[in-house]
Amino acid sequence: MRLHPAAALPQQAHPGDAGMDLQACEGTVLAPGARALVRTGLALDMPAGLEAQVRPRSGLALRHGVTVLNAPGTIDAGYRGEIGVILINHGDTPFTVEPGMRVAQLVFAAVAQVDITWAESIGETARGAGGFGSSGA
């Protein structure tokens, strides 16, 4: 649903792309190190069993050091508010967000519904509790 007159429908840049571009509906300036909630002017109505993920655009990250702070941002199927993109400027110069600028990607994914309960023990694996660099990398 369009919540702002400048809102644009998310679109894939190329057929078969996983992500759909999200555009800003208002402008702002991000100083180096600053973060801001960028409005898209959009709200979604998704069926249960799906989520939408807000992910960074690689070009903004590479060229300007601008990325999605909480990547991936999660939009639950039951959420009906405006989609916002939390951008952060890791670059060393101010970054201007213009209305209509592609600021993030929207990717839809299936959500597994699970029941979690307490257990007295859990199964053994070859990996065991090895993590946080245990593979040597």
Protein Blocks (a to p, Z undefined) as FASTA:
>chain_A
ZZbfkbccdddfbghiabdcdddfbdcdddehiacdddehiacdddehiacdddddfklm
mmnopacfklccdddfklcbdcddddddfbfbdcdddehiafbdcdddddddddddddfb
dcddfklmagehinoZZ
